[in-house]
């Protein structure tokens, strides 16, 4: 009974905070376009101007850019598609360059909306200190964990000294930003489209502002109500197992690929805690350096391949190479990516969201239990946000009601790849349980974000948008509905 009363109180607090929005009016200010659509489509760009913290409606404001692309169809529908990216921390605008290739643009306008704190928003919560610290740790073979913590403290201080309220960068505020954009543009009905983290963001919009939503597309969604850290290794393990079962079924070279699962688990268990070294020449440098690496970097290589629909088919070969000591070319590719990276432009935004919504509710004791089940991945840092880092980022946990399932009768298209190491089909099953008008698509031999990153997915999205309450009909081979 106590928990029930606490939930009711939490919901009341949220409703009170939502009511405060009437104290301000969201504004639109034209701006230059970071990206433009194909010249065959009309593109308009502007900032949405809203309070940084809606509990202080007369306080500091922020500017969130969006790109509005108009369909050429004179008989187009009046309900545009609004997209925002995952991460958290990813930019949402770049995909506008390819929107002319999307099927749905034939009948609907498209809005790419940049989340607060991300790359083209003002302010952008950059943490270049952390990116530089990681490079320095590898150059000097220092402890990456400790040097990142110190860099994170410096980043936090710099942002706070600029007057940025780090606790205001969360999913609840971002959902309110989407509603304010709808209001400011005088749009009566929206179709929402999100991927990965922004799938959870779109579900928050569904919970808090359902009245003007026509349909929702969630691709590899991470539901906000799960504690991701507590089962992340299970999801990664399921993706590996799918690769191993495919390999066992399809490979004719049993000498090379036989017992790959057993050999993978044995090798990666055996090198736990061991250090290795390689010679590496950084770009524009004359002298090579000796870089220390461990099992973690080798797992990073595999997770990068598992996350790519282009590279997914090569994962068995890469595993074999790593086990057999043929690691140099893969490590060079990994470190080239690290040293040549321009950095995570919105790492601070990622910290604020993740610390307040995931780490604040995840129990370290539960996270650690995964290590006993998966010794070949024990203590693998599958995320760049954890309890020690959040201990120095110091943002308030979001309201507990944000960690409850979203109940909805809206039509929803749920899609997942069957080999996704980050947001597997299991999450779609959880979401579907609370949304009776949702449809689940499973993309065979695909990884993260299959609906938005494949031609099959694009066609199915367009079909869903035309008739969201009708069951769509995939081919049953590359994509199945269940």
Backbone torsions as a table, in degrees:
resi	resn	phi	psi	omega
1	UNK	NA	-37.7	-179.9
2	UNK	-62.5	-41.6	179.5
3	UNK	-64.5	-37.4	-179.9
4	UNK	-64.3	-44.1	179.8
5	UNK	-65.7	-36.4	178.8
6	UNK	-64.6	-40.0	178.7
7	UNK	-65.4	-43.0	178.0
8	UNK	-59.7	-43.0	179.2
9	UNK	-63.5	-39.5	179.7
10	UNK	-63.8	-43.3	179.3
11	UNK	-64.0	-37.0	178.1
12	UNK	-63.8	-41.4	179.2
13	UNK	-62.0	-42.1	179.4
14	UNK	-63.4	-41.6	-179.7
15	UNK	-63.9	-38.1	177.4
16	UNK	-63.0	-43.1	-179.3
17	UNK	-65.8	-36.3	178.2
18	UNK	-64.7	-37.5	-177.9
19	UNK	-63.3	-24.5	-178.8
20	UNK	-68.0	-13.1	-178.9
21	UNK	-63.0	-23.3	-179.1
22	UNK	-66.3	-11.6	-177.9
23	UNK	-80.2	-2.1	179.3
24	UNK	-144.2	165.6	177.3
25	UNK	-123.5	120.5	177.5
26	UNK	-63.7	143.3	-176.3
27	UNK	-121.9	155.4	177.0
28	UNK	-116.2	131.9	179.5
29	UNK	-131.8	117.8	-179.7
30	UNK	-57.0	146.8	178.4
31	UNK	-148.6	169.1	176.4
32	UNK	-67.7	152.0	-179.0
33	UNK	-86.3	124.3	173.0
34	UNK	-66.7	-33.6	177.2
35	UNK	-143.4	155.6	175.3
36	UNK	-128.2	150.4	175.5
37	UNK	-74.2	172.5	175.2
38	UNK	-51.5	146.4	-175.0
39	UNK	-61.7	-13.6	177.5
40	UNK	-74.3	-11.4	-178.2
41	UNK	-120.1	141.6	178.1
42	UNK	-78.4	130.9	-178.2
43	UNK	-119.4	131.9	174.6
44	UNK	-125.1	140.7	-177.5
45	UNK	-129.4	143.9	-179.4
46	UNK	-163.2	167.8	171.3
47	UNK	-99.5	141.8	161.9
48	UNK	-93.4	128.7	-179.1
49	UNK	-111.2	119.3	-176.9
50	UNK	-139.7	165.8	175.1
51	UNK	-64.0	143.8	173.6
52	UNK	-63.9	-42.2	179.4
53	UNK	-126.8	115.4	-175.9
54	UNK	-71.6	-12.2	170.6
55	UNK	-74.3	-11.6	174.7
56	UNK	-127.8	69.8	-170.8
57	UNK	-61.7	-21.4	179.4
58	UNK	-100.2	11.1	-178.7
59	UNK	-90.3	-149.9	-176.4
60	UNK	-62.3	142.0	177.2
61	UNK	-110.0	160.3	177.4
62	UNK	-127.0	160.2	-179.4
63	UNK	-118.9	124.6	-176.8
64	UNK	-118.5	111.8	-176.7
65	UNK	-74.9	148.9	172.1
66	UNK	-141.1	155.6	178.8
67	UNK	-121.1	122.9	-178.6
68	UNK	-106.4	117.8	-179.8
69	UNK	-111.2	125.4	-175.9
70	UNK	-93.9	135.0	172.0
71	UNK	-68.6	146.9	179.1
72	UNK	-81.8	-7.9	-175.8
73	UNK	-72.4	117.9	179.5
74	UNK	-66.1	-19.6	179.0
75	UNK	-106.3	25.9	-177.4
76	UNK	-62.2	157.1	175.7
77	UNK	-73.0	157.0	-174.8
78	UNK	-93.6	6.2	-179.9
79	UNK	-109.0	98.9	-177.8
80	UNK	-70.3	165.4	173.4
81	UNK	-96.5	125.9	176.9
82	UNK	-109.1	126.5	-178.4
83	UNK	-120.3	141.4	169.1
84	UNK	-143.1	151.1	-165.3
85	UNK	-87.4	177.0	-178.4
86	UNK	-96.4	-152.4	-178.0
87	UNK	132.1	-93.3	-6.4
88	UNK	-64.9	148.0	178.6
89	UNK	122.3	-7.6	-178.4
90	UNK	-78.6	148.2	175.4
91	UNK	-78.6	148.9	-175.4
92	UNK	-106.1	-3.8	-164.5
93	UNK	-93.0	-29.6	-170.0
94	UNK	-61.3	-31.0	-178.1
95	UNK	-64.7	-13.6	178.4
96	UNK	-56.9	-30.9	-178.1
97	UNK	-61.0	-21.3	-175.7
98	UNK	-116.3	9.6	-173.5
99	UNK	-65.1	-24.6	178.8
100	UNK	-64.9	-17.3	178.9
101	UNK	-85.3	-10.8	-178.9
102	UNK	-77.5	140.3	-179.9
103	UNK	-65.7	-39.3	-172.0
104	UNK	-70.2	-18.4	-178.8
105	UNK	-67.1	-13.9	177.1
106	UNK	-67.4	-23.4	-174.5
107	UNK	-125.9	-7.7	-175.0
108	UNK	-145.9	150.5	171.0
109	UNK	-72.6	166.2	-177.6
110	UNK	-134.1	137.3	177.4
111	UNK	-123.8	121.6	171.1
112	UNK	-100.4	119.9	-172.6
113	UNK	-117.5	123.3	-179.3
114	UNK	-82.5	124.1	178.9
115	UNK	-68.2	153.8	176.3
116	UNK	-56.1	139.1	176.5
117	UNK	83.7	-7.7	-176.4
118	UNK	-91.0	-171.4	-159.7
119	UNK	-54.2	-46.1	-175.1
120	UNK	-101.8	2.4	176.5
121	UNK	-78.0	158.1	175.7
122	UNK	-120.9	111.2	2.0
123	UNK	-82.7	160.9	170.2
124	UNK	-103.2	129.7	-176.0
125	UNK	-88.0	72.7	178.2
126	UNK	-76.6	150.8	172.8
127	UNK	-135.1	65.9	-179.0
128	UNK	-63.3	-24.4	177.6
129	UNK	-57.9	-39.2	-177.2
130	UNK	-70.5	-44.0	179.4
131	UNK	-60.7	-42.0	178.8
132	UNK	-67.7	-35.9	-179.8
133	UNK	-65.3	-39.2	179.2
134	UNK	-63.4	-43.1	178.2
135	UNK	-62.7	-42.9	-178.8
136	UNK	-66.0	-36.4	178.7
137	UNK	-61.8	-41.5	178.9
138	UNK	-71.1	-37.6	-179.4
139	UNK	-62.6	-37.9	-173.4
140	UNK	-109.6	6.6	-179.4
141	UNK	53.4	46.6	176.4
142	UNK	-93.7	167.9	176.2
143	UNK	-68.1	114.9	-178.2
144	UNK	-65.1	-37.7	-176.8
145	UNK	-60.9	-49.6	-175.5
146	UNK	-70.2	-37.5	-178.2
147	UNK	-71.5	-32.1	176.5
148	UNK	-69.1	-38.6	178.2
149	UNK	-60.4	-45.0	-179.6
150	UNK	-65.9	-39.1	178.2
151	UNK	-66.4	-36.7	178.6
152	UNK	-63.9	-39.7	177.7
153	UNK	-62.1	-41.1	179.7
154	UNK	-66.5	-39.9	179.0
155	UNK	-64.4	-44.6	-179.2
156	UNK	-60.4	-45.0	180.0
157	UNK	-61.3	-43.0	-179.7
158	UNK	-61.6	-45.2	-179.5
159	UNK	-68.0	-41.3	178.8
160	UNK	-65.4	-36.8	178.2
161	UNK	-64.7	-22.6	176.0
162	UNK	-82.2	0.5	179.1
163	UNK	84.3	14.8	-179.5
164	UNK	-80.9	130.1	178.0
165	UNK	-88.7	95.9	-173.0
166	UNK	-64.2	-26.3	179.3
167	UNK	-74.6	-9.6	179.6
168	UNK	-87.1	-1.3	-178.7
169	UNK	-102.4	87.7	-177.5
170	UNK	-147.9	175.2	-173.9
171	UNK	-68.6	-35.4	179.9
172	UNK	-63.2	-43.6	178.4
173	UNK	-68.1	-39.1	179.4
174	UNK	-65.0	-36.5	175.8
175	UNK	-63.4	-40.6	177.2
176	UNK	-65.6	-32.8	176.0
177	UNK	-61.5	-42.2	179.6
178	UNK	-64.1	-42.8	177.2
179	UNK	-64.0	-39.2	178.2
180	UNK	-66.3	-35.9	176.6
181	UNK	-64.6	-42.9	177.5
182	UNK	-58.7	-45.0	-179.8
183	UNK	-63.8	-44.3	-175.9
184	UNK	-66.6	-31.4	179.3
185	UNK	-90.6	-0.2	178.5
186	UNK	56.4	45.5	177.6
187	UNK	-94.9	127.2	-177.2
188	UNK	-82.8	-30.9	-174.7
189	UNK	-144.6	134.0	-177.8
190	UNK	-122.7	148.2	165.1
191	UNK	-106.6	121.6	-176.5
192	UNK	-95.5	142.2	178.9
193	UNK	-138.2	121.3	-178.9
194	UNK	-137.4	156.9	-179.5
195	UNK	-131.9	137.9	176.3
196	UNK	56.2	-121.7	179.8
197	UNK	-55.3	-39.6	-176.4
198	UNK	-71.4	-12.4	168.6
199	UNK	-62.0	-44.0	175.3
200	UNK	-65.3	-36.5	176.1
201	UNK	-61.0	-45.8	-179.8
202	UNK	-64.8	-33.8	175.4
203	UNK	-65.8	-32.8	176.4
204	UNK	-67.7	-38.5	173.8
205	UNK	-61.4	-41.9	178.6
206	UNK	-59.8	-39.5	-179.1
207	UNK	-70.9	-44.7	-169.9
208	UNK	-91.3	-26.1	-174.9
209	UNK	-140.7	62.4	-172.9
210	UNK	-78.2	-15.1	-166.7
211	UNK	-64.7	-30.2	-173.5
212	UNK	-113.9	23.9	178.7
213	UNK	-103.4	126.9	178.8
214	UNK	-88.6	-46.6	-178.9
215	UNK	-157.2	166.9	-175.8
216	UNK	-139.5	135.7	176.2
217	UNK	-117.3	120.0	-177.5
218	UNK	-121.1	110.5	-176.6
219	UNK	-104.9	116.5	-178.4
220	UNK	50.9	50.0	-172.6
221	UNK	-73.0	142.2	170.1
222	UNK	-101.9	105.4	-179.7
223	UNK	-65.3	136.6	179.8
224	UNK	-66.3	-18.9	-175.2
225	UNK	-85.6	-4.5	175.9
226	UNK	-92.6	155.7	171.7
227	UNK	-98.7	92.0	-170.4
228	UNK	-55.1	-42.7	-174.5
229	UNK	-60.5	-27.7	-172.8
230	UNK	-79.8	-11.1	177.9
231	UNK	-137.5	14.8	-175.0
232	UNK	-60.3	-41.5	-178.6
233	UNK	-67.7	-27.5	175.6
234	UNK	-64.5	-43.1	-179.5
235	UNK	-66.0	-43.0	177.7
236	UNK	-62.3	-42.3	-179.8
237	UNK	-63.4	-38.2	178.5
238	UNK	-63.7	-37.4	178.0
239	UNK	-65.8	-44.3	176.2
240	UNK	-59.8	-43.4	-178.5
241	UNK	-62.3	-34.4	177.2
242	UNK	-65.6	-40.3	176.6
243	UNK	-62.0	-45.0	-177.7
244	UNK	-65.4	-40.7	-179.7
245	UNK	-67.2	-39.3	176.0
246	UNK	-61.9	-43.1	-178.2
247	UNK	-65.0	-42.9	180.0
248	UNK	-63.7	-37.3	-177.5
249	UNK	-77.6	-39.6	-168.1
250	UNK	-100.9	-24.3	-173.0
251	UNK	-76.0	135.5	174.9
252	UNK	-96.2	-9.5	-179.1
253	UNK	-98.3	83.5	-176.6
254	UNK	-71.1	-24.8	177.5
255	UNK	-65.5	-42.7	-176.7
256	UNK	-82.3	-39.9	-171.6
257	UNK	-115.3	2.9	177.9
258	UNK	-66.8	141.3	178.7
259	UNK	54.8	35.4	-177.3
260	UNK	-62.5	-39.2	-179.9
261	UNK	-61.1	-48.4	-178.5
262	UNK	-63.6	-42.8	-179.6
263	UNK	-66.3	-38.7	176.9
264	UNK	-60.8	-50.8	-176.4
265	UNK	-64.9	-39.3	179.6
266	UNK	-65.7	-47.0	-176.9
267	UNK	-64.3	-48.1	-175.6
268	UNK	-72.6	-22.6	171.0
269	UNK	-72.9	-38.4	-174.1
270	UNK	-71.4	-24.4	-177.2
271	UNK	-99.3	8.2	178.4
272	UNK	-60.1	126.9	178.0
273	UNK	85.2	-2.0	-179.1
274	UNK	-91.2	150.4	178.2
275	UNK	-113.2	143.3	178.5
276	UNK	-130.4	163.7	-178.1
277	UNK	-134.7	148.3	175.8
278	UNK	-142.3	151.9	174.0
279	UNK	-84.0	133.9	-176.8
280	UNK	-139.3	135.8	177.1
281	UNK	-109.3	112.6	179.8
282	UNK	-74.2	147.5	-178.5
283	UNK	-55.5	136.1	177.8
284	UNK	67.6	13.9	176.8
285	UNK	-109.6	154.0	-177.6
286	UNK	-94.1	-33.6	-173.8
287	UNK	-106.7	140.1	175.8
288	UNK	-76.2	157.6	175.0
289	UNK	-124.1	158.9	177.0
290	UNK	-97.8	114.2	-177.5
291	UNK	-102.9	132.0	175.5
292	UNK	-87.4	134.4	174.9
293	UNK	-136.5	170.3	-175.7
294	UNK	-142.1	-170.4	175.7
295	UNK	-56.5	-32.4	-177.3
296	UNK	-59.2	-43.1	179.6
297	UNK	-66.1	-36.4	178.0
298	UNK	-67.0	-38.0	175.3
299	UNK	-68.2	-35.2	175.4
300	UNK	-58.2	-42.4	179.0
301	UNK	-58.4	-46.4	-178.3
302	UNK	-68.2	-39.8	179.5
303	UNK	-66.6	-35.0	175.6
304	UNK	-62.3	-41.0	178.6
305	UNK	-69.6	-40.6	179.5
306	UNK	-64.9	-23.3	-177.3
307	UNK	-88.2	-4.1	-175.3
308	UNK	-110.9	120.9	177.0
309	UNK	-63.4	-25.4	178.2
310	UNK	-74.2	-38.8	-172.8
311	UNK	-96.6	-7.8	-172.8
312	UNK	-54.3	-41.4	-176.8
313	UNK	-67.4	-16.4	-178.2
314	UNK	-92.5	-3.4	-174.1
315	UNK	-57.9	-44.5	178.6
316	UNK	-56.9	-42.0	179.5
317	UNK	-64.6	-40.8	-179.7
318	UNK	-65.2	-41.5	177.7
319	UNK	-59.2	-46.6	178.8
320	UNK	-58.6	-45.5	-179.8
321	UNK	-61.3	-44.7	-178.7
322	UNK	-63.7	-43.0	179.2
323	UNK	-62.2	-37.8	-176.4
324	UNK	-85.7	5.8	175.8
325	UNK	87.7	3.2	178.1
326	UNK	-86.9	73.7	-168.5
327	UNK	-109.5	-17.5	-167.8
328	UNK	-58.1	-48.1	-175.8
329	UNK	-65.9	-36.6	179.6
330	UNK	-70.6	-38.9	178.0
331	UNK	-67.1	-38.9	177.3
332	UNK	-60.5	-43.7	177.7
333	UNK	-60.9	-42.0	179.4
334	UNK	-63.2	-49.6	-176.8
335	UNK	-73.2	-29.6	172.4
336	UNK	-59.5	-41.4	178.3
337	UNK	-63.9	-37.3	-179.6
338	UNK	-72.2	-48.9	-174.1
339	UNK	-77.3	-26.5	-179.8
340	UNK	-94.6	-2.2	-178.9
341	UNK	-68.4	140.9	173.9
342	UNK	-83.2	-2.2	173.8
343	UNK	102.6	160.5	174.1
344	UNK	-80.9	103.3	-170.8
345	UNK	-65.2	-21.6	-177.4
346	UNK	-125.1	40.0	-178.7
347	UNK	-61.6	-34.8	178.3
348	UNK	-64.4	-37.7	176.3
349	UNK	-64.4	-42.2	177.7
350	UNK	-58.7	-44.7	179.0
351	UNK	-60.4	-46.0	-177.0
352	UNK	-61.4	-46.1	-179.5
353	UNK	-66.5	-50.2	-172.7
354	UNK	-68.3	-40.3	-178.8
355	UNK	-67.0	-39.1	-175.9
356	UNK	-80.5	-23.4	-171.6
357	UNK	-114.8	-26.2	-179.0
358	UNK	-111.3	-60.5	-175.7
359	UNK	-63.2	-36.1	-179.8
360	UNK	-61.7	-24.1	-176.7
361	UNK	-111.0	-4.8	-179.3
362	UNK	-92.4	136.8	-179.7
363	UNK	-94.7	125.7	-179.3
364	UNK	-60.7	-34.4	-179.5
365	UNK	-64.3	-34.4	178.1
366	UNK	-74.6	-41.7	177.2
367	UNK	-56.6	-43.9	-176.5
368	UNK	-66.1	-25.0	-179.8
369	UNK	-62.1	-26.3	179.3
370	UNK	-63.4	-28.9	-178.0
371	UNK	-62.7	-33.2	180.0
372	UNK	-73.8	-29.7	-177.5
373	UNK	-81.5	-34.5	-177.3
374	UNK	-122.4	74.6	-177.0
375	UNK	-62.0	-25.7	179.2
376	UNK	-75.2	-7.5	173.8
377	UNK	-129.2	14.2	-175.0
378	UNK	-56.5	129.8	178.1
379	UNK	65.0	17.4	175.8
380	UNK	-67.8	126.8	-178.9
381	UNK	-79.7	81.9	-175.9
382	UNK	-71.3	-10.9	178.0
383	UNK	-134.7	153.0	177.3
384	UNK	-94.0	14.7	174.1
385	UNK	-126.5	131.4	-179.2
386	UNK	-148.8	-178.2	-176.3
387	UNK	-62.0	-45.9	178.4
388	UNK	-59.9	-41.7	179.7
389	UNK	-64.7	-44.7	-179.6
390	UNK	-66.9	-24.8	176.8
391	UNK	-63.7	-25.9	178.1
392	UNK	-103.4	-12.5	176.1
393	UNK	-77.2	-35.7	169.0
394	UNK	57.1	65.7	170.2
395	UNK	-115.9	153.2	-177.3
396	UNK	-74.1	142.7	174.5
397	UNK	-62.1	146.4	175.5
398	UNK	-70.2	163.3	178.1
399	UNK	-56.7	139.5	-174.1
400	UNK	-59.7	-25.6	-179.9
401	UNK	-64.9	-22.8	178.1
402	UNK	-69.2	-14.0	179.9
403	UNK	-99.4	18.7	177.3
404	UNK	-106.5	154.0	-179.6
405	UNK	-60.0	153.2	177.4
406	UNK	-96.8	120.1	178.3
407	UNK	-95.7	131.6	-178.3
408	UNK	-159.8	145.7	172.1
409	UNK	-99.5	3.9	179.6
410	UNK	-65.3	150.8	174.9
411	UNK	-74.4	129.3	-174.5
412	UNK	-133.6	135.5	172.7
413	UNK	-103.6	117.7	-180.0
414	UNK	-107.7	127.8	179.2
415	UNK	-131.6	149.9	179.1
416	UNK	-154.3	153.1	171.8
417	UNK	-91.6	143.1	-177.7
418	UNK	-76.4	-5.0	179.0
419	UNK	-126.4	36.7	-178.5
420	UNK	-87.5	117.2	-179.6
421	UNK	-80.5	-5.1	-174.4
422	UNK	-109.9	-51.1	-178.0
423	UNK	-133.2	84.7	-175.1
424	UNK	-74.6	176.5	-177.9
425	UNK	-61.7	-23.2	178.6
426	UNK	-55.7	-38.8	178.9
427	UNK	-64.5	-38.2	177.3
428	UNK	-64.1	-35.3	177.2
429	UNK	-63.8	-40.7	177.6
430	UNK	-62.6	-45.9	-179.3
431	UNK	-63.5	-44.8	-178.8
432	UNK	-57.5	-35.1	-178.4
433	UNK	-57.8	-32.0	-177.2
434	UNK	-102.3	0.7	-178.3
435	UNK	-132.1	88.9	-173.1
436	UNK	-64.3	-18.9	178.3
437	UNK	-99.0	23.4	177.3
438	UNK	-95.3	152.6	175.8
439	UNK	-120.8	136.7	-177.8
440	UNK	-107.2	128.4	175.3
441	UNK	-113.0	136.0	174.8
442	UNK	-118.4	119.7	179.9
443	UNK	-91.9	121.6	-173.8
444	UNK	-80.0	132.9	-179.1
445	UNK	55.9	41.5	175.7
446	UNK	-128.5	158.4	-177.7
447	UNK	-113.9	-138.2	-169.4
448	UNK	-69.6	137.3	175.5
449	UNK	65.1	48.0	-174.0
450	UNK	-73.2	-31.0	-177.2
451	UNK	-69.2	-39.9	-177.1
452	UNK	-86.0	-7.6	-174.5
453	UNK	-122.9	16.5	176.2
454	UNK	-136.0	155.4	177.1
455	UNK	-65.4	-39.4	178.5
456	UNK	-60.0	-43.3	180.0
457	UNK	-63.7	-39.7	-179.6
458	UNK	-61.6	-42.3	179.0
459	UNK	-65.1	-41.4	-179.2
460	UNK	-68.8	-36.3	176.4
461	UNK	-62.2	-44.8	179.9
462	UNK	-62.2	-41.0	179.2
463	UNK	-64.8	-41.8	178.4
464	UNK	-62.4	-44.2	-178.5
465	UNK	-62.3	-32.5	178.9
466	UNK	-70.5	-39.0	-177.4
467	UNK	-141.4	75.6	-170.6
468	UNK	-66.8	-17.9	178.5
469	UNK	-94.4	-5.2	176.6
470	UNK	-92.0	145.5	178.3
471	UNK	-71.3	127.3	178.0
472	UNK	-81.5	162.4	-171.7
473	UNK	-127.3	89.9	174.7
474	UNK	-72.0	176.7	-174.9
475	UNK	-75.2	-13.5	178.8
476	UNK	80.2	-0.8	178.9
477	UNK	-115.6	-62.2	176.8
478	UNK	-81.1	-24.6	178.0
479	UNK	-138.7	132.6	176.1
480	UNK	-121.7	151.9	175.9
481	UNK	-112.0	140.6	-177.6
482	UNK	-147.7	NA	NA
